[in-house]
């Protein structure tokens, strides 16, 4: 456990996720915070990034003169085009996602249950705009699902929960959860805290409604 620093910034959290992605893996980065992971992958990692709008071999976020408004990821963020990048039809992209060809996907979430159920497309609030995108396809198609999210809501409620109360994206699909206060593995017996940041395991347990292994 690392309790000497934290909570982690978004950039520090993205670097942590990038560290744990296996060399040579094929990876999809979800819209929002997960896209920051691309900026922290080592150039020699061999990781191949996939984006659902039809690109394989996507690079980091584009800056300055690199920006091309026609070259974007699924979240409409301009990205770079490393040598060997390929483009294809949207249907082919979803076939890659659904066919088990991705080693890892990194998604945001509203809630993750102790069983690894994922809720990330709708809060159920009246007037809220549902935004499922390709999350359901990724949740069932990728070999591992990593989640990046804040551990608590703005009013202090935990987002790792015994049961999801929001509409589900996928059942039992989450492998690991990365948050500013800790990293958690979802195991058959429940939730195990791998690392904590700026908070002790006992303090963390006191704020969660799930029993940590």
DADAKA-V137209 format. One record per residue. N is the residue number from 1. RES is the residue in one letter. SS is DSSP state (@ for helix, = for strand, . for the rest). NEAR is the number of other ideal C-beta (glycine too) atoms within 8 Angstrom. D_LAST is the distance of its C-alpha to the last C-alpha in Angstrom with 2 decimals. Layout:
n=N res=RES ss=SS near=NEAR d_last=D_LAST
n=N res=RES ss=SS near=NEAR d_last=D_LAST
//
This chain:
n=1 res=X ss=. near=7 d_last=13.34
n=2 res=X ss=. near=8 d_last=16.58
n=3 res=X ss=. near=10 d_last=17.37
n=4 res=X ss=. near=3 d_last=21.15
n=5 res=X ss=. near=6 d_last=22.03
n=6 res=X ss=. near=11 d_last=21.49
n=7 res=X ss=. near=8 d_last=21.21
n=8 res=X ss=. near=12 d_last=22.25
n=9 res=X ss=. near=7 d_last=25.48
n=10 res=X ss=@ near=8 d_last=25.86
n=11 res=X ss=@ near=9 d_last=27.61
n=12 res=X ss=@ near=8 d_last=24.95
n=13 res=X ss=@ near=14 d_last=22.29
n=14 res=X ss=@ near=15 d_last=24.69
n=15 res=X ss=@ near=9 d_last=25.23
n=16 res=X ss=@ near=11 d_last=21.53
n=17 res=X ss=@ near=15 d_last=21.45
n=18 res=X ss=@ near=11 d_last=24.77
n=19 res=X ss=@ near=7 d_last=23.46
n=20 res=X ss=@ near=7 d_last=20.86
n=21 res=X ss=. near=12 d_last=23.44
n=22 res=X ss=. near=7 d_last=24.84
n=23 res=X ss=. near=6 d_last=28.51
n=24 res=X ss=. near=7 d_last=30.90
n=25 res=X ss=. near=10 d_last=28.57
n=26 res=X ss== near=10 d_last=30.13
n=27 res=X ss== near=15 d_last=28.34
n=28 res=X ss== near=14 d_last=28.93
n=29 res=X ss== near=12 d_last=28.20
n=30 res=X ss=. near=13 d_last=28.11
n=31 res=X ss=. near=8 d_last=30.36
n=32 res=X ss=. near=7 d_last=29.69
n=33 res=X ss=@ near=10 d_last=27.21
n=34 res=X ss=@ near=14 d_last=26.25
n=35 res=X ss=@ near=13 d_last=29.91
n=36 res=X ss=@ near=11 d_last=29.52
n=37 res=X ss=@ near=15 d_last=27.59
n=38 res=X ss=@ near=13 d_last=31.01
n=39 res=X ss=@ near=9 d_last=32.35
n=40 res=X ss=@ near=11 d_last=29.87
n=41 res=X ss=. near=12 d_last=30.14
n=42 res=X ss=. near=5 d_last=32.11
n=43 res=X ss=. near=4 d_last=35.56
n=44 res=X ss=. near=4 d_last=35.22
n=45 res=X ss=. near=9 d_last=31.79
n=46 res=X ss=. near=6 d_last=33.53
n=47 res=X ss=. near=12 d_last=31.21
n=48 res=X ss== near=10 d_last=33.28
n=49 res=X ss== near=13 d_last=32.65
n=50 res=X ss== near=14 d_last=33.55
n=51 res=X ss== near=13 d_last=34.51
n=52 res=X ss=. near=14 d_last=35.16
n=53 res=X ss=. near=9 d_last=38.61
n=54 res=X ss=. near=10 d_last=39.83
n=55 res=X ss== near=13 d_last=39.21
n=56 res=X ss== near=11 d_last=37.64
n=57 res=X ss== near=10 d_last=37.49
n=58 res=X ss== near=14 d_last=37.09
n=59 res=X ss== near=11 d_last=37.12
n=60 res=X ss== near=8 d_last=35.85
n=61 res=X ss== near=11 d_last=37.15
n=62 res=X ss=. near=12 d_last=40.92
n=63 res=X ss=. near=5 d_last=42.58
n=64 res=X ss=@ near=5 d_last=46.23
n=65 res=X ss=@ near=3 d_last=48.74
n=66 res=X ss=@ near=8 d_last=46.04
n=67 res=X ss=. near=8 d_last=45.53
n=68 res=X ss=. near=8 d_last=46.97
n=69 res=X ss=. near=6 d_last=46.63
n=70 res=X ss=. near=4 d_last=46.76
n=71 res=X ss=. near=9 d_last=43.82
n=72 res=X ss== near=10 d_last=40.61
n=73 res=X ss=. near=12 d_last=37.08
n=74 res=X ss=. near=10 d_last=35.82
n=75 res=X ss=. near=8 d_last=35.32
n=76 res=X ss=. near=5 d_last=38.95
n=77 res=X ss=. near=8 d_last=38.10
n=78 res=X ss== near=10 d_last=40.74
n=79 res=X ss== near=15 d_last=39.47
n=80 res=X ss== near=10 d_last=41.10
n=81 res=X ss== near=8 d_last=42.42
n=82 res=X ss== near=8 d_last=41.79
n=83 res=X ss== near=3 d_last=44.17
n=84 res=X ss== near=5 d_last=43.42
n=85 res=X ss== near=11 d_last=41.91
n=86 res=X ss== near=7 d_last=42.83
n=87 res=X ss== near=5 d_last=43.50
n=88 res=X ss=. near=8 d_last=43.55
n=89 res=X ss=. near=6 d_last=43.84
n=90 res=X ss=@ near=8 d_last=41.10
n=91 res=X ss=@ near=6 d_last=41.06
n=92 res=X ss=@ near=9 d_last=40.49
n=93 res=X ss=@ near=14 d_last=37.59
n=94 res=X ss=@ near=11 d_last=35.89
n=95 res=X ss=@ near=8 d_last=36.70
n=96 res=X ss=@ near=11 d_last=34.73
n=97 res=X ss=@ near=17 d_last=31.73
n=98 res=X ss=@ near=9 d_last=31.94
n=99 res=X ss=. near=7 d_last=32.92
n=100 res=X ss=. near=6 d_last=29.76
n=101 res=X ss=. near=7 d_last=31.42
n=102 res=X ss=. near=15 d_last=28.84
n=103 res=X ss=. near=9 d_last=26.06
n=104 res=X ss== near=15 d_last=24.06
n=105 res=X ss== near=16 d_last=24.56
n=106 res=X ss== near=13 d_last=23.31
n=107 res=X ss== near=15 d_last=23.51
n=108 res=X ss=. near=11 d_last=23.30
n=109 res=X ss=. near=13 d_last=21.76
n=110 res=X ss=. near=8 d_last=22.21
n=111 res=X ss== near=13 d_last=18.95
n=112 res=X ss== near=16 d_last=16.04
n=113 res=X ss== near=11 d_last=14.31
n=114 res=X ss=. near=10 d_last=10.81
n=115 res=X ss=. near=7 d_last=12.86
n=116 res=X ss=. near=12 d_last=14.38
n=117 res=X ss=. near=14 d_last=17.60
n=118 res=X ss== near=18 d_last=19.70
n=119 res=X ss== near=15 d_last=22.26
n=120 res=X ss=. near=11 d_last=24.42
n=121 res=X ss=. near=11 d_last=28.06
n=122 res=X ss=. near=10 d_last=29.03
n=123 res=X ss=. near=6 d_last=28.00
n=124 res=X ss=. near=7 d_last=30.41
n=125 res=X ss=. near=5 d_last=32.37
n=126 res=X ss=. near=3 d_last=36.14
n=127 res=X ss=. near=4 d_last=37.88
n=128 res=X ss=. near=8 d_last=34.81
n=129 res=X ss=. near=4 d_last=35.70
n=130 res=X ss=. near=6 d_last=33.53
n=131 res=X ss=. near=6 d_last=32.78
n=132 res=X ss=. near=9 d_last=31.15
n=133 res=X ss=. near=8 d_last=33.05
n=134 res=X ss=. near=10 d_last=31.64
n=135 res=X ss=@ near=14 d_last=27.97
n=136 res=X ss=@ near=10 d_last=27.96
n=137 res=X ss=@ near=11 d_last=29.64
n=138 res=X ss=@ near=16 d_last=27.27
n=139 res=X ss=@ near=14 d_last=24.12
n=140 res=X ss=@ near=8 d_last=25.38
n=141 res=X ss=@ near=12 d_last=27.44
n=142 res=X ss=. near=12 d_last=25.38
n=143 res=X ss=. near=6 d_last=23.43
n=144 res=X ss== near=9 d_last=20.52
n=145 res=X ss== near=15 d_last=19.98
n=146 res=X ss== near=15 d_last=18.78
n=147 res=X ss== near=15 d_last=18.80
n=148 res=X ss== near=14 d_last=20.22
n=149 res=X ss=. near=13 d_last=20.33
n=150 res=X ss=. near=7 d_last=20.27
n=151 res=X ss=. near=10 d_last=17.07
n=152 res=X ss== near=10 d_last=19.33
n=153 res=X ss=. near=8 d_last=22.66
n=154 res=X ss=. near=4 d_last=25.82
n=155 res=X ss=. near=4 d_last=25.56
n=156 res=X ss=. near=6 d_last=22.04
n=157 res=X ss=. near=6 d_last=20.21
n=158 res=X ss== near=11 d_last=16.78
n=159 res=X ss=. near=14 d_last=17.16
n=160 res=X ss== near=13 d_last=13.63
n=161 res=X ss== near=13 d_last=14.23
n=162 res=X ss=. near=6 d_last=13.60
n=163 res=X ss=. near=6 d_last=16.97
n=164 res=X ss=. near=11 d_last=19.32
n=165 res=X ss=. near=7 d_last=22.51
n=166 res=X ss=. near=10 d_last=24.50
n=167 res=X ss=. near=7 d_last=26.34
n=168 res=X ss=. near=9 d_last=24.23
n=169 res=X ss=. near=12 d_last=24.94
n=170 res=X ss== near=13 d_last=22.99
n=171 res=X ss=. near=6 d_last=20.69
n=172 res=X ss=. near=7 d_last=17.50
n=173 res=X ss=. near=12 d_last=18.86
n=174 res=X ss=. near=15 d_last=16.51
n=175 res=X ss=. near=9 d_last=14.91
n=176 res=X ss== near=13 d_last=13.86
n=177 res=X ss== near=13 d_last=14.41
n=178 res=X ss== near=11 d_last=16.35
n=179 res=X ss=. near=13 d_last=17.17
n=180 res=X ss=. near=10 d_last=19.20
n=181 res=X ss=. near=13 d_last=16.42
n=182 res=X ss== near=12 d_last=13.60
n=183 res=X ss== near=11 d_last=12.74
n=184 res=X ss== near=13 d_last=9.89
n=185 res=X ss== near=9 d_last=9.61
n=186 res=X ss== near=13 d_last=9.87
n=187 res=X ss== near=8 d_last=9.11
n=188 res=X ss=. near=2 d_last=10.73
n=189 res=X ss=. near=4 d_last=7.88
n=190 res=X ss== near=10 d_last=6.72
n=191 res=X ss== near=13 d_last=5.87
n=192 res=X ss== near=9 d_last=4.67
n=193 res=X ss== near=13 d_last=7.06
n=194 res=X ss== near=8 d_last=9.76
n=195 res=X ss== near=8 d_last=12.31
n=196 res=X ss== near=14 d_last=13.46
n=197 res=X ss=. near=13 d_last=17.17
n=198 res=X ss=. near=9 d_last=19.19
n=199 res=X ss=. near=11 d_last=16.45
n=200 res=X ss=. near=8 d_last=14.21
n=201 res=X ss=@ near=10 d_last=10.43
n=202 res=X ss=@ near=6 d_last=11.73
n=203 res=X ss=@ near=8 d_last=14.33
n=204 res=X ss=@ near=14 d_last=12.20
n=205 res=X ss=@ near=9 d_last=10.03
n=206 res=X ss=@ near=6 d_last=13.55
n=207 res=X ss=@ near=8 d_last=14.80
n=208 res=X ss=. near=9 d_last=12.38
n=209 res=X ss=. near=5 d_last=12.77
n=210 res=X ss=. near=11 d_last=9.43
n=211 res=X ss=. near=6 d_last=6.51
n=212 res=X ss== near=12 d_last=3.78
n=213 res=X ss=. near=8 d_last=0.00
//
